[in-house]
């Protein structure tokens, strides 16, 4: 989390689009917070390009995930909002 510093794990795809405060694969009851996607028209140039490429390659499911990866999340612990792509970029 960019605010409280706890490690978050994200999921985008078959099991939903969310951030979790612990291993959500082995613990389906762990606290989760849904990701909020950006509108495609509001994606930055890189994200918009990824979205366009996915559609051009007939990868509709991947295209649906792009707005979540470049959307907003909220930490399940402190509830502060953050930009998902920015938080991922900060990971060592």
BELWO-V81668 format. One record per residue. N is the residue number from 0. RES is the residue in one letter. PSI is psi in whole degrees, 0 to 359 (NA if undefined). NEAR is the number of other C-alpha atoms within 10 Angstrom. Layout:
n:N res:RES psi:PSI near:NEAR
n:N res:RES psi:PSI near:NEAR
This chain:
n:0 res:X psi:134 near:25
n:1 res:X psi:348 near:18
n:2 res:X psi:302 near:12
n:3 res:X psi:348 near:11
n:4 res:X psi:359 near:10
n:5 res:X psi:153 near:14
n:6 res:X psi:131 near:14
n:7 res:X psi:149 near:19
n:8 res:X psi:135 near:15
n:9 res:X psi:156 near:22
n:10 res:X psi:134 near:18
n:11 res:X psi:117 near:17
n:12 res:X psi:222 near:12
n:13 res:X psi:323 near:7
n:14 res:X psi:10 near:9
n:15 res:X psi:184 near:12
n:16 res:X psi:110 near:19
n:17 res:X psi:169 near:24
n:18 res:X psi:147 near:24
n:19 res:X psi:154 near:22
n:20 res:X psi:359 near:18
n:21 res:X psi:183 near:19
n:22 res:X psi:106 near:14
n:23 res:X psi:344 near:17
n:24 res:X psi:314 near:11
n:25 res:X psi:352 near:8
n:26 res:X psi:89 near:9
n:27 res:X psi:352 near:11
n:28 res:X psi:2 near:11
n:29 res:X psi:149 near:13
n:30 res:X psi:130 near:16
n:31 res:X psi:156 near:22
n:32 res:X psi:128 near:17
n:33 res:X psi:144 near:19
n:34 res:X psi:145 near:26
n:35 res:X psi:116 near:18
n:36 res:X psi:153 near:20
n:37 res:X psi:152 near:17
n:38 res:X psi:142 near:11
n:39 res:X psi:320 near:16
n:40 res:X psi:341 near:8
n:41 res:X psi:1 near:13
n:42 res:X psi:148 near:18
n:43 res:X psi:174 near:11
n:44 res:X psi:316 near:9
n:45 res:X psi:311 near:10
n:46 res:X psi:319 near:19
n:47 res:X psi:321 near:18
n:48 res:X psi:315 near:13
n:49 res:X psi:317 near:16
n:50 res:X psi:314 near:21
n:51 res:X psi:316 near:17
n:52 res:X psi:319 near:15
n:53 res:X psi:316 near:18
n:54 res:X psi:317 near:15
n:55 res:X psi:332 near:11
n:56 res:X psi:12 near:10
n:57 res:X psi:34 near:11
n:58 res:X psi:67 near:13
n:59 res:X psi:322 near:14
n:60 res:X psi:317 near:12
n:61 res:X psi:318 near:17
n:62 res:X psi:325 near:21
n:63 res:X psi:332 near:17
n:64 res:X psi:330 near:18
n:65 res:X psi:312 near:22
n:66 res:X psi:334 near:23
n:67 res:X psi:317 near:24
n:68 res:X psi:330 near:24
n:69 res:X psi:19 near:25
n:70 res:X psi:210 near:20
n:71 res:X psi:147 near:20
n:72 res:X psi:167 near:26
n:73 res:X psi:133 near:23
n:74 res:X psi:129 near:26
n:75 res:X psi:337 near:21
n:76 res:X psi:305 near:16
n:77 res:X psi:351 near:12
n:78 res:X psi:8 near:13
n:79 res:X psi:141 near:13
n:80 res:X psi:150 near:15
n:81 res:X psi:159 near:17
n:82 res:X psi:125 near:18
n:83 res:X psi:308 near:22
n:84 res:X psi:322 near:15
n:85 res:X psi:317 near:14
n:86 res:X psi:320 near:14
n:87 res:X psi:320 near:15
n:88 res:X psi:336 near:8
n:89 res:X psi:349 near:9
n:90 res:X psi:135 near:7
n:91 res:X psi:NA near:4
